[in-house]
């Protein structure tokens, strides 16, 4: 358990800076940081509602309640119900230290559709922790806005924002994890497979922040989760241990993707070189040979398998055009559900559901 007080935040930041993480949490130096000990348990709560920082900060019933709310709100929006405006008169500050099409549009559009107003604060506008201390930004924005969403590099920054914000803070992505994405993913699994639990999810590729968030979900919902990756690209060991220690799901790391995907309900991948790792792209393509999600791999998984990708996809590299556009692909339902899952998360975080 990590209690994020000012001194702890600074210690975390110093430790993380010595590692040099890419966009989705791949260490480029040998210094080990215990990312698996990240938790929102010790972070000061907002004046009303709660922060959303890590999936396993919540128990199973709380997560399922968020997902069910998301499904209900999605149904209202699909029915063009213009009467449901729970965010009317409320504002959302959106901090971005790294760009994103899906994160910005899904949060901004979702908040607007439910009656609220979202404000975009880009890297040059906010200069988080540079022009002004992160803790000061948190306290000022919380005075103006009912909620803060942040898409950041350092995970320590989201913890510090939450520690000093009197409004709920939602983690839109950090180098360590991507909880909103995985909530959208499991919502999509339910829609296509019919259940949240007792599924086999096989992630093929880099053991990054997507994997860390799936591991934390597996600590709350029962599943079989497999990360199939090249040697040296495994997910954070402490995060794997955290999921295993929960005793709920079957967790395994494999270096044989064709063996790993057998019987999978979901075959999931992501880009091999994320933002902050593009200078490693050629090296990674060599190391990840044999880990492309192609037609042969999907055939090995079986006819029940569905293909997922958090996007953007580099077709012809980590996945083929045929798989992306094929009948087993559910990636665009998955992308749409970012907005709906986040609406459910925000409604609960603000105490409105």
Buried (B, 14 or more C-beta within 10 A) or exposed (E): EBEBBEEBBEBBBEBBEEBEBBBBBBBEEEEEBBBBEBBBEEBEEBEEBBBBBBBBBBEBEEBBBBBBBBBBBBEBBEEEEEEBEBBEEBBBBBBBBBEBEBBBEBBBBBBEBBBBBBBBBBBEEBEBBEEEEBBEBBBBBBEEBBBBBBBBBBBBBBBBBBBBBBBBBBBBBBBBBBBBBBBBBBBBBBBBBEEBBEBBBBBBBBBBBBBBBBBBBBBBBBBBBBBBBBEEBBBBBBBBBBBBEBEBBEBEBBBEBBEBBEEBBBBBBBBBBBBBBEEBBEEBBEBBEEBBBBEEBBEBBEEEBBBBBBBEBBBEBBBBEEBBEEEBBBBEBBBBBBBBBBBBBBBBBBEBB
